[in-house]
Amino acid sequence: MNKLEIPYIKTSDFTTADELVLAVQQLQRMPISYSPWPEFKSDTKANFVIAHNTDAIILWYQIEERYLIADELNNGNIHNDSCVEFFIAFDNDKAYYNLEFNCLGATKIGYGNRRSGRELLPAEVIGKISFSSRINSKLGKKQEGFDWEIVLIIPKEIFVHHTISSFNLLKAKGNFYKCGDGLPEPHFLTWNMVTGTKPNFHKTDCFGALEFAQGG
């Protein structure tokens, strides 16, 4: 099982979003490289950087993929688009949050203890997330596909079923994913290995360990 310590970053040191992004880029990049279901072959490349400032999670994904689709709206079927996902369960809770984002920032957030019957968080909660995304086409370089990135600032208030006063030293379990169910070549990539015969990201027994570092 993968184990990840989430570093603290003092965001008050930065006066612009660009300065924050530059600082996050200096942190360790983690690959989303497991492809548990070999029938879904893809040359997609994905990695992420994660940090916290005690009050929010800062999450930066970088993606290279052959196809790009962004048709869905908030709380839609985001997994059908060019999509990145972050699942997290706090402490030893059986219930967990699934946060899903397409390349334009459309977001879906659910909560529950299983794949079915999940509670979708309302628009006013989703609206508390700040994000910035960028898309580049490789067509001018005589290469196929796109590279894109998204930076997300996810405040503790997003996790409405928990009272989180600070992310300092918090322990959790989770996983990070890249998918695109509705793309011409669907793919399902994971940070921590997932078992099973069919694609299913809602496998809490396959979550990795997350530990938030001490902050200011």
N, C-alpha and C positions, 0 to 999 in steps of 0.2 A: 504493500500500500504506500502510495506517495504521501510524503509529509511536507508541508509548506509553512514556513514562518513568514508572516505578512509584515513587512517592515513599516516603521513609523516614518512619516515625512511631515515636516513642519510647513504647512501650506501658507502660513502667515508671512513667510519669508518672500513670497512671490506676489507681485503686484498685477501680473497679467496671466491670462490662460496659457500663453505661449511659454512663459517662464516655467509654469507648472509642468507642462508637457515635456520640456527639455529636461527638467529634473527627474521626472518619472522614467524617461528614456535611458537614464544612467543606471537604473536598477536592473536586476537580473530578469532576463526574459525566460519564460517557461514554455516549453513546447506542448502543443496539443497535437500529438503525433500518433497516438494509438488508433488503429483502424480495426476494431474488434470483429467486423463483419466483412470478410474478404471479398464477398460477392459485389460489394459496393466499392469498386476501385476508383481512386481519384489521385490526381497530382496536386491537390490543394495543400497549401502550407499555412499553418496557423500557430501563433504563439501569443502570450499575454504577459503583462506586468501588473502586479497588484500591490497596493500599499494602503495605509490608512493614516488619518490625521486626528485620531481619537473620535471624531464626530461623523466621519464619512469614510467609505471605501472608495479608493481611486483605482479604476480598472481600465487598462489600455490593451486593446486587441490589435494585432497586425495580421492581415490575411493576404494570401495570394491564391487566386482561383481562376478557373477558365471561364466560368459563366457568372453573370451578376443579375439578380432579380430582386426588386423591392416593391412588391405590390400591396403588402398588407398594412393595415392601420393598427393603432394601439389595441391590445388585447385580441388581435386577430390571430390567424394561423402563421405566426412569425416564422415557425420552423420551416415553412415552405419557401421562404425567401433565402437570400444569402444571409446567414444567421449565425450569431455567436450566443452562447448561453452560459449562465452561472447559476448553479444550484448550491444552496447552503442550508444546513441544519445546525442550530445553535445548541451547545452543550450536548446532552444525550437525547434530545427531542426526536421523536419518530417523525413528526411533521417537519416539512422543509419548504423553502421558497424556491421557485424556479423563475429566474429573470432571463428573458430572451429579447435580443435586440437584432434588428436587421441593419443593413449598411447605411440606411438613412436615419436611424435612431428610433424607428417605430418599436414600441416596447410592449411586452406581455409579462405580467407578474402574477403568478399563482401561488396558492398555499394549500397544503394538505399533507396527508400521510401516505398517499398512494397516487398512482398515475391518473386514475379516474376520479370524477367528482371534485375537482380542485376548485377552490374559491379564487376568483379573479379579483385582484385589487382594483379599486375604482380609479377613474381618470385623475382625480385630484391628488391621489397618492403617487401615481406614475409621474405626474407633472413636477414632483419634487426632485426628480433626477435631472442633473445637468449633463449635457453631452456635446461633443464636437466630433464630426466625422469628415473624412477626406477620401476621395476615390480617384485613382489614376488608371487610365487605360494604357495598355502596353502596345496598342495597335500601331502607333507611330514608330515603335522600336522593332517592328517586324516580328513581334511576339504575340501569342494569343493570350487573351485574358485580361485580368485586372488585379491591381493591388489596392487594398483599402484598409483604413484603420478607424477605430472609434475610441474616444476617451470618454469615460463615464465617471461622474461623481455621484455616488449613491449614499445619501445621508441615512443615519441610523433610524430616522422616522419612517423610512420605507418599510421597515420590518414591524408592521403594525400589531402583530400578535406577540411581540416581545417588548419589554421595557428595557431598552439598552441605554444606559447612562454614558457609556464610553466603550470603545472597542479595545481599550487597553487590556492586554493579557487575556482577552476573551478566547475561548476554545470553541471550535466548531468542526464540522465535517462538510465536505462539498466536492464538487467536480466542475470542470470547465470543458465546454464543448464547442465544436464547429460543425454545422450541418447545413443542409439545403435539400430538404425532401422533395421540393417541387422543381429543382433544377434539371436540365437535360441529363446530367450525370449526378444523381443523388450521392451524398457522402455523409458519413457519420464518424467524426473524429473526437477523441477524448483525451483529457489530461491524465486521469487515473483509469486504468484498464477496467472495462466493463465486460461482464460475462453474460451469456445467453445466446440463443440461436437467432433471435431477431433484434433489430435495432430498438433499444429502449434505454433512454437516459435516466429514467426514474428508478434506478436501482440504488437505493440508499446503502446497501451492503457493499457497494463498490465505490463509495465516496472515499476521498483521501482526507487526511487530518490537516486542519488549518489552525494555526496558532498566531494570534495577533501580538506583535511585539509591544513592549512598554513604550509609551509615548510621553509627551510633555504634559 
